[in-house]
Amino acid sequence: MTFKNAWFQIHWILGITAGLILMIVGTTGAILSFEREIVHLLNTDLITVKPQPNATRLSPQTLLTRIQTAHPDRTVNALTFSKDPFEAARVNFALPGTGKRARRGETRYVDPYTGQVRWQDEIGHDFFHTVMALHRWLLLDKPGKQIVGASTLALIVLVLSGLYLRWPKTWHRLKTWLTFNPQKTGRGFLSDLHAVIGTWVLIFLLLASFTGLYWSYDWYRSGLYAITGVPKPVRGGSKQAKPSPQKQPAGPSSNQANSMQIDQAWQAFEQHLATNGYRHATLRLPKNTNRYEFQYFDPQPAHSRAQNTLVLEGKNWQAVKHQRYEDKAFNEKIMSSMLPLHTGEFFGLPGHILLFITALSLPLFGITGFMLYMDRRKTAKLRREAKQQANLKTVPLAQADTVIVYASQNGSAERLAWLTGQILQDTDRATALTGLEELTPEQLADKSLVLLIASTFGEGEAPDSARRFAKRLETVVDFKPDLQFAVLALGDSHYEHFCTFGLALDNWMRQSGATALQPCTTVDKLNPKNLQAWQNLLIQLGGNREVSLIAEPDEWRLTERTLLNPGSQGMPTYHLCFEPANAKTVDWQAGDLVELTLKDNQTTTTRQYSIASIPETGGLQLLVRQVRFENNTLGKGSGFLTDSLTLGQIAYLTIQSHSAFHLDTNHSGPLILIGNGTGLAGLRAHLQQRIQHGHYQNWLLFGERNQASDFYYQDELNDWLKNGQLEKLTTAFSREQEGYVQDKLREAGEEIQSWVQQGAVILVCGSADTMAKAVDDALQSILSPNDYQTLLAHNRYLRDIY
């Protein structure tokens, strides 16, 4: 195991074990991020006051007297006033006992104009208290606190190991490293969500983690104070020494006795702050002392914990202590702002929002990480099954004349290697099967046939296990021409460097003198059509025709079938909806196809259909027209789907990526969609995807026979048009003398030109022999040669025709 592989194992083990806890901590942290603002909004009537005209606020001494008179059984600890005349004052009452709750007391809002205490509880207080308990200790007190602390430590390791695992090997790939490609699907899409977004919020995750540990571990908190050189506050009391008995003023020591000086103290406080002012101020009523402590916030405080302290001597009203947040040293500011650092409030509203988003990202990382883990397990299972089913009789590498070599990142290449060996099992070849990491070029020199199956990882990189061998590709070796080879390159066309490593292997073998049996076979996301070329090669080498590289189709259950054109002059056309029954692949994007597999008397027939929906709309939907021949028999595919298959029964379907008809989801400009008949299926999926992404500059041109019977999805299209999600809808019903879609195109030639010049992409879906050619001719007559060539050169003219 390499060092990097070891860290990969650590990363996913920590992710699986701590992932659920971190998802809870992240979700609750996001809820708590704007607790103060939410509570204030929910309790506006409680927090604000509506004074009568010409009313004046009671002096602090008068307000205290009214509260004590109305509630003689209560002891007042502190009073809080706001500069805002419409904001209620607050009073803090003492509570019996010595615990944490007793130390905090009970705070209630009070009308500063009447002295009436508002005993209502704040709406949302109990909810946020529970969320805080869940956030900090999972409602489990000390054991939960330890679990959260351990999970926070795990998060730090996850962030740093994730950074190491995806560190760019060359800086010219930094842009790709930080760029999210929404066009990717399946594992590539999940990997981007997990890794790229994780990189975006990396700094904020570390900030939240290191500050979060402050509340988890006493040793960590003590260490922070020791490192920063800031004295650690004493819990449950002030760091200031208690005055000695002989220094106490004579006379009563109760709040009532001191209350006679409250107004004087408040006036002295405001005189000391005459220059800077304040927003809120809290006066702690003195007990057994003649000193008055005020805690206040500046008019524009740095954050909710940027509190100042002023202590006045009651004899002469001089400041005994005045400690302002802004005057603190940087280390003291940091240690007194741990919560604002944790929430991002320390950095203002932008920081607060960024930490809120970061907290929300933890559930995303947990879900995507788990899905990637399950995908990895599924691939590993398929690899093991392929190996077991192959039951190969291999020989040691030194004794082999045929070598099957794989370079695999997630197991797909290894699985195909075992299946390749199984196909060649009965050819009497002395076959060895090995990973590329176990080879040196010299070990291949005396072989007669080498079959290489290689994945490309990320942006053109070799799989982790093959990196050492990849460095050898820089040096050409000397192979004899009688060494034959072929390369099967696996990749994802959404990456810029598609199949780069497999192509590099192919080129290296050629330059080293070996003879290629065929051009390098590139496979886009295990597309069955691409794999067929490799299967054909193995059959030419004498392989078993009964063994297939292509995965078995998935099981989908028919849940809905609706006739869309009753009374039509044409053949019946149906809307069908399927749900996965036993499907391994349930993800696709607008433009993709589905392949129907039919088996009859050991004969396999396949038919392709454009998918008429996106996954988010629920179910895999098709738009299928019946085909009926002159002998009155139905077409195999359409007949099965529209007649033989009943609700609840299973159809064998395989989702196939159709990258040539994928629209860049980053394209927010105009989109022109042109189609006829059941070609509306693929266009409908694209419209759903555009609407989901909030892109509404869409123009659909659709053609059929009769509006009354053949206007498929008419209500849906009209709703989109009414809601502004479809800007233009142009129809051509040929049996009503409206012409065809190509005629409508020509009629709107100037507007088509305008849309194209604004950057429009054109999608065409429908029959190849008639509609597609006529539409292409119309476009060439409408557009200038330069505009037409620009569409082609920039992939702004995409067609799904059949």
Secondary structure, DSSP 8 states (H G I E B T S, - for coil): --HHHHHHHHHHHHHHHHHHHHHHHHHHHHHHHTHHHHHHHHTHHHHB----TT-----HHHHHHHHHHH-TT--EEEEEEESSTTB-EEEEE--SSSSHHHHH-EEEEE-TTT--EE----TTHHHHHHHHHHHHHTTSHHHHHHHHHHHHHHHHHHHHHHHHHT--SSGGGHHHHT---TT--HHHHHHHHHHHHHHHTHHHHHHHHHHHGGGT-HHHHHHHHHHHT-----TTS-SS----GGGS-SS--SHHHHHTTHHHHHHHHHHHTTTT--SEEEEE--SSSSEEEEEE--SS-SSTT--EEEEEETTT--EEEEE-GGGS-HHHHHHT-HHHHHHTGGGHHHHHHHHHHHHHHHHHHHHHHHHHHHHHHHHHHHHHHHHHHH------GGG-SEEEEEE-SSSHHHHHHHHHHHHTTTS---EEEEEGGG--GGGGTT-SEEEEEEE-BTTTB--GGGHHHHHHTTS-----TT-EEEEEEEE-TTSSSTTHHHHHHHHHHHHTT-EESSS-EEEETT-HHHHHHHHHHHHHTT--TT--SS---EEEEEEEEEES-TT-SS--EEEEEEEEEE-S-----TT-EEEEEEEETTEEEEEEEEB-S-GGGSSEEEEEE--B-TTS-B-HHHHIIIII--TT-EEEEEEE--GGG---TT--S-EEEEEEGGGHHHHHHHHHHHHHTT---EEEEEEES-HHHH-TTHHHHHHHHHTTSSSEEEEEEGGGT---HHHHHHHTHHHHHHHHHTT-EEEEEE-IIIIIHHHHHHHHHHS-HHHHHHHHHTT-EEEEE-
